[in-house]
Amino acid sequence: MQDRLVVDVLDPVRTASLPTSPVRASLPLDRHETAPSPTVQPVSLPASAPPVRPVASPSPIPPSASPPSQAAPASPVRASPPATGNAPAALASTKVPLPPGVAGSAILLPFDPTVGAAAFRRGTQAVLVFDQPQPLDLASLHDDPVFGQAAVHVLADATVVELPLPDGGQLGLQQAPDGWRIAVATVAPAPHPIPINSRDGRLEFATDTPGRAVTIIDPRSGDALLVGTQRKAGQAVVVGYDTPQFVLLPTWQGVVVEPLSDRLTLDVIPRGFALGGTGLVLATGAIGGNDPAAGQAANLTRRFEFPAMPTAALAQRMRDQIVAAADAPPLARGPRQRAVAQTMITLGLGEDAAAVLHVAATENPTEADVPDHVALAAIAALIAGRPEDAGNINDPALAGTDEMTLWRAVRRAELHADMPEAAAGFAATWPLILTYGPALRDRLLPLAAETMIAGGEPAAADSLLTARPEDPLLALARGMLAQSSNDTDAALKIYDALAIGKDRLVRIRAARRAVELRLATARINAGQAADALDALLYAWRGDQRELDLRERLAGLRADQGRWVDALTLLRATVDEFPDQQDAIQARMKTMFAAFLADPRGNTMPPLDFVSLVDANTDLLPGGPAGEDLQSRLADRLLALDLPEQAGRLLDKLVHAAPTGAARAGFGARLAMLRLRQGDAAGALAALSASASGDLPAGLTENRTLTLADAEARTGDVAGAVSALSALGTAAADEARASILERAQDWPGAEGALKDYVSKAVPVSGTLDDPQRRTLLRLATAAARVGDDGTLATLRTQDTPRMGTGPLLNMFR
């Protein structure tokens, strides 16, 4: 003890000579005091078992046959002999059936009806305590997968049964006229919490049918445990507590206390049990046994210990565990380092726990494959705010307990993925969070409540909020629950109060929720909502929340038609979140396509339109879906009365186009713009720079017509006619005729016009005005050439179809 070594020398005594009390389990002295020769019955240990420190007690307490730091090894059913004296005959156990559809095993232990029982978990072991020393014959259970590994220890005033619990197994007790029925199954009835009250510096446990108070040895630590049994099943301490003076363990039945002061006693009183000690005032301020959620927590299976100790006590525990780990040989430190990590996680020290586990795996690489190590490393990453590094939490080898379901829900919620699945996980396991230490509990409760509301589990969230009615950390969840219940006024009242609170993260979240709720209920419009969110833009920086806010604000600006503001904000967001560049770029492309398709864009001032397109040419959509938008953009630019600005922008679009077809389309329109400005050479250059193969037929025709026009204007009439002749379409024939007419090549013009008439003018029937003008052009060319045959045909065949007026007169 600190700088002293205390040795207890114990005299052996016979059972018959020891006084036993039916109503008290006690430890008479503090551990640092000198004790007068206490008496304890010595018990022989197996050769492989480590020495166990005996504890002073009025009753002989043999140590557990299992080493304190590990679960009982798999071995045939065994029983410790009773202390000394004449032992009663062993009671034979029998198997009993379980209800239909329930998997597991159940046995009957034929104790007298007056025998009380208690049951609790220690690690992966279930420990049952009966307040009568009685040998048990479990030989008939040697083939049972659960009870076949049971160990029986007969003490001076109690019988202790230890058995390993399978993954997902739950213990249930039932008192019957012929004894106690013990079941280890997939389901078990949830016990009622034992009311716990603090009175005159001690704790009172109000049980219906208290049995006796006995003292046993903890099978895991080798220390003494004070146990209060019950003669009827159904009540338990469902939430454990740690204090500087004692640890109150969660149980399946009865009361179990691990004393940290040897002055503690557990007494039977008419209405249950009382924990206290002479001259001691217990630290009981945080303990209460009437929590409505406690009964649910008792029936949930666990893998680790994250005890609800005060922060100072947890810190001292962590320091002690670190010292113990450092004292162990390097290759034997793994379990102790895992214990350190558990306490650090309970304190909310995720990064520290991750570092300890990393050291453990470095010192002993086999440690990294231990399932508990894998699970704790994932949990540490979650507490450290790194859910992306906690993927191992989904390892199938870790399945089997409700606690792992809880932590998997935590990861899904942190990643904002599978929100309904995360909500379902929390709905099934949230009472476990109430049994955790303050830092861990406060970290998880808001996440669980808010996720359940957002993920479609409002009833479970309401149960959690009812269990913590005064918890300020759940205020935002209360607002969300009111909103989900369509109580808009109540929700806004909560949000507005939180939006001016001290917690910066809660402020931004509440303020944004208030804006969105007012927008959804038409209390503000999109412009007002955008202005309100804009004021929040720099209230929280650097994580997914800021990114979400920026994208939402950009969307609202786009809804208003403020495309410049929306796209500018998203471009700035790329600089703030470079690792999200691809996702933001995709969002910008979608928004730019919406802008091009929005009729409101046609009302933008031309300079604003050109500036917006010029700043976002990299966002042009590709593929067939984007070709129509690209064509409309190019036509809009041609229609602007800003030839110089439109020309520069079209040239930029040629080089920025995402596909060959888009590049060819922008090049054709740039060539047309340059032809309008009289720059035939520039038009040819634009067509050359935008050339591409495998173009649609319409685009190929358009480019060929523009090319021929430009070549003709530069004097290359033959090249223009050759290109158009190869095309062979009606538009190409008409363009060829126009070029030859301008060149005064009337024979060639007549031939081109004949080709055009054969495609564009019907042989019979009424003619429209363009068709009459086409025949007039052919007659003119034939007259210039002196082609009397063509003129005669036109006169006799087409004069009746020319109608009346000036065109008819010219045709005649």
C-alpha positions, 0 to 999 in steps of 0.5 A, a space after each residue: 500500500 503505497 510505500 508499505 507491504 502489508 502481509 496478512 497471516 491467517 490461522 486455519 479454523 473449522 467451519 463449525 467454529 465460525 460465527 455466520 450472520 444471516 443479515 450482514 456481509 462486511 469488511 471490518 477494516 480499511 486496507 491500510 490499517 493493521 489487522 488483528 489476526 483475522 480468520 479465513 478457511 484456507 483452500 487448496 488451489 490447483 498447481 497452475 493457479 496463481 496465489 490469491 490474496 485472502 480477504 478478512 471476513 467473518 465467514 470463510 471465503 475461498 478464492 475462485 479457482 480461476 485466475 483473477 485476470 481471465 475467464 474460467 478456462 473451458 474444462 469439464 464441470 467441476 465443483 470446489 469442495 465445501 470448506 471443512 466439516 460434514 458437507 451436505 449431499 450434492 443436489 442433482 441438476 436437471 435440464 428443462 425446456 425453453 419456450 418455443 422459438 427461444 434458442 439456448 439452454 435451461 436447467 433446474 437447481 433444486 434449492 430449498 424455496 427459502 434460498 435466495 439468489 443473485 446473478 451478475 456478469 464479470 467479463 464473459 462469465 455469468 456469476 450466480 450466487 445462492 445464499 446457502 452452502 450446497 454442493 451441486 451435481 452437474 455431471 448430467 450437463 457435461 454435454 451442454 454447450 453452456 452449462 457443461 463448462 460451469 464451475 461450482 464453488 461451495 463457500 461457508 455460507 454461499 454457493 457460487 456458480 460460474 459459467 461462460 456466456 456465449 455471444 448474444 447470450 442472456 441470463 434469466 432466473 426464475 424461482 419455482 417451487 422446486 428450485 431455481 430455474 436458470 436459462 441462458 438464451 437469446 432472449 430473457 425478460 427485462 428485470 425491474 430496476 431496484 429503487 435506490 435511495 440515499 438516506 443518512 449517508 448510506 444507500 438503501 435498495 428497496 427489494 421485494 423479497 430480500 434474502 441474505 447478505 453474503 461475501 464472495 470472491 470476485 472471480 475476475 479480480 480476486 477481491 471481495 464482493 458483497 452480495 445481497 440475494 433475493 428470494 424472488 426473481 424480477 428485480 435487479 440493479 440495472 445500471 452500475 455506478 463507480 464511486 471513490 468508496 465502492 463500485 455498484 455492479 449491474 446485475 441480473 438479480 440482486 445487489 452486488 457491491 465491490 467495496 473500495 473501503 474495508 469499512 463497508 457493510 451490506 445489511 439486510 433491512 426489512 425493506 431490502 438492503 442497506 450499504 453503509 459503514 461506521 463513520 462513513 458517509 457514502 458519495 451517492 449523489 449520482 446514484 438513483 435506481 428509478 430510471 425508466 430506461 434502466 430496465 432496458 439497459 439491463 437486458 442489452 449485451 455488452 462487450 466492454 466496460 465504459 463505467 459511469 464513474 466520476 471523471 476524477 475517479 476515471 482519471 485515477 483509474 487510468 493512471 493506475 492502469 497505465 502504471 500496471 501496463 508499464 510494469 508488465 513485460 512487453 509481450 504481456 501488456 496487451 490486455 492491460 493496454 486494452 484496459 487503459 484504452 477502455 478507460 480513455 474512451 470512457 473519458 472521451 480521449 479517442 486519440 489517446 486511446 488510439 495511440 495506446 492501441 497502436 503502441 500495443 500492436 507495435 510491441 506485439 503484432 499479434 495484438 492487432 488481430 485480437 478482436 477486442 483490440 480491433 473493436 477498441 481501435 475502431 471505437 477510439 477512431 469514432 470518439 476522435 471524430 474519424 469515422 472513416 478510419 473505423 471501418 473495422 467496426 463492421 468486422 463480422 467477427 465482432 458481431 454478437 452483442 448489442 454494444 457493437 450494434 450501438 457503435 456501428 450505428 455511431 459510425 453510420 450516423 457520423 458518416 451521414 450514411 444509411 441514416 434509417 439504419 443508424 436510427 434503427 441501431 440506436 433505437 435498439 441500443 440507446 439505453 446502453 449509453 446511459 450506463 457509460 461515463 459522463 464524457 462518453 455519455 454526453 458525446 453519444 446521447 445527442 447523436 443518438 437522439 438526433 439520428 433517431 429523429 432524422 432517421 424515422 425513429 421518433 418514438 425511440 427518441 421520445 423515450 430517450 428524451 423522457 429519460 433525460 428531461 433536463 439534459 441541456 445537450 438534448 435541447 436541439 433534439 427536442 426541437 427536432 422532435 417538435 418539428 417532426 410532430 408538426 409543432 412548428 411554433 415549439 420547434 422554432 422557439 427552441 431553435 431560436 433560443 439555441 441560436 443565441 446560446 453559448 455553444 457555437 456548434 449548437 448555435 449554427 445548427 439551430 439557426 440553420 434549422 430555424 431558417 429551413 423550417 421557416 422556409 418550408 412553412 412559407 414564413 420566409 421566401 427563398 431570398 430571405 432564407 438565402 440571406 439568413 444562411 449567408 449570414 451564417 456562412 462563416 460561423 462554423 468553418 472547415 468540416 462537412 457542415 460548412 460544405 453543406 451550408 455552402 451548397 445549400 446557399 448556392 442552391 437557394 441563389 440558383 432558385 432565385 435566378 442569381 446564377 452568378 452568385 451561386 456559381 461564384 460561391 461554389 468556385 470559392 468552395 472548391 478552394 476551401 475544400 480541395 479534397 471535395 473538388 470532384 463532387 463540387 465540380 459535378 454540382 457546378 456542372 449540374 447548376 450550369 446546365 440548369 442555367 443554360 436551360 432556364 428561360 430566365 437566362 434570356 433576360 440577363 443583360 448581354 454583358 452579364 450573360 457573356 461574363 457568366 459563360 466566360 467564367 464557366 466554360 469548363 462546366 459545359 456538359 458533355 455527351 448527347 444530353 449536353 449537345 442541345 444546351 451547347 447549341 443553344 448557348 452558341 446561338 444565344 451568343 450569335 444573337 447578342 449585339 456584342 460581336 467582339 465579346 461573343 467572338 472571344 468567348 466562342 473562341 474560348 469555347 472551341 478550346 474548352 469544349 468537352 467533345 469533338 462535336 461540341 468543339 465543331 459546333 462552336 467553331 462553325 458558329 465562330 466562323 459564321 460570326 467572322 463571316 458577318 464581320 467580313 473576315 473570311 480568312 478568320 472563318 476558315 481558321 475557326 473551321 480548321 481549328 475546330 475540325 473533328 471526325 464522325 460529326 452528325 450529318 446536320 453539323 457536317 452540312 452546316 460546317 461545309 456551307 460555311 466553309 464554301 462561303 468563306 472559300 468563295 469570298 477568298 476567291 476560291 470558287 472552284 474549291 467552294 463548288 467542289 465541297 458543295 457538290 460532294 455534299 449533294 444536299 438541297 442546301 448545298 445545291 442552293 449555296 453552290 448556285 448562289 456562289 456561281 451566280 455571284 461569280 457570273 458563271 451562268 452555265 454552272 449556276 443553271 446546273 446547280 439551280 436545276 439540281 436544287 429545283 429537283 430537290 426543293 420544288 415539287 413537279 406539280 401543285 401549288 407553289 409557295 413564295 420561296 419555290 416561285 423565287 427558285 423557279 425565277 432564278 432558274 429562268 434567269 440563268 437559262 435566259 443568260 445562257 440562252 437555253 431555249 429548251 429549259 425556258 420553254 419547259 418552264 413556260 408551259 409547265 410552271 407559268 400556271 403555278 406562278 400565281 399573280 403579281 410581280 413574280 409572275 411578270 418577271 417570270 414571263 
